[in-house]
Amino acid sequence: MGKSSYHLQPSSLRPLTSNKMMNITKFLGKVFIKLLLLLVAISLVCFILMRFSPIDPISAYIGGEQGSLPQEQIEGLKDYWGLNDSFSVRYVKWIRGLLNGNMGQSIVYNLPVKTIIMEKAFASLLLMFTSWILSGVLGFVIGIISAMNQGKLIDKIIKMYCLTLASAPIFWVGILLLVVFSVNLGWFPIGLSSPIGVASVNVSIWDKLYHLILPALTLSVTGVANIALHTRQKVLDIMDSDYALFAKARGEKKWMLFRRHGLKNILLPAITLQFGSLAEIFGGSTLAETIFSYPGLGNAVVEAGIKSDLPLLVGISLFSAIFVFAGNFIANILYAVVDPRIREGYMREQ
């Protein structure tokens, strides 16, 4: 009897493993289709908005010299950039080029869009990643400290800080930090990502980090507020729950109670909020890069919008969409790792 059951057990597990693999394949397939539809929708919206833009790309490119150029040269530029084509023709040509790995030619920089994104993405991702980690860790920690000291002075200080900065515009915070720490105190450079007049090969990693501090601080101080307030409320809800009150009645100390019962319960909401802030971080980086003249994708997308550079604007928009989508996808995976109930829910949906 024991021998037969031993032989039956592996074969009974095979269909379950196969079903799990099929569910994972279906899940990844649905994720890919959602991403594809998102990219198509974003590209269409960009084309439609730029179609009705009042900015003339030729005038923005050559400035006030358009009147001095022969009409033949102006028409040649329009043909070169495909500005004489209809909306549908331009979009179809762009799709064909994209399928061949060509995202188009930037009007502003006169370079392939793919080259510009590859050159500027590292600086932007370094800025966003640094501020994202700082805001997440600091917000999580001070939110816990505030909740565990409810009603005390430190709790009031943290709440005042969070409520003040939660509604503060990021450009206002950036300008304030720039005036105080760069202009008045002279502790940090006014802008750029490296010293002026120094060749890129001679710029050290410390120089880059030194220029990164203020832009990253600008992005992180506003992001800390939302995460801290959310974490504080979640901790208070857990500490006021029935099982926490029962543990207190048994004599458990507050911090021991939080470590045993509270930490795991606030991990999932913290992960949700942290990865949900990726879109806000990406949008805020555009303002921070503009304020500090930081040469990243934020500066490039501003230039593309001002000068009606459609290929570059669409390329950066798609890159940002993939970035935010990937962050949300990673969050979903982490949900399943942290909470088995969510993992089973994913499997039943497939």
Buried (B, 14 or more C-beta within 10 A) or exposed (E): EEEEEEEEEEEEEEEEEEEEEEBEEEBEEEBEEEBEEBBEEBBEEBBEEBEEEEEBBBBBBBEEEBEEEEEEEBEEBBEEBBBEBEEEEBBEEBEEBBEEEBBBBBBBBEEBBBEBBEBBBEBBBBBBEBBBEBBBBBBBBBBBBBBBBEEEEEBEEBBEBBEEBBEBEBBEBBBEBBEEBBEEEEEBBBBEBBBEEEEEEEBEEEBBEBBBBBBBBBBBBBBBBBBBBBBBBBBBBBBEBEEBEEBEEEEBEBEEBBEEBBEEBBBBBBBBBBBBBBBBBBBBBBBBBBBBBBBBBBBBBBBBBEBBBBBBBBBBBBBBBBBBBEBBBEBBEBBBEBBEEBBEEBBEEB
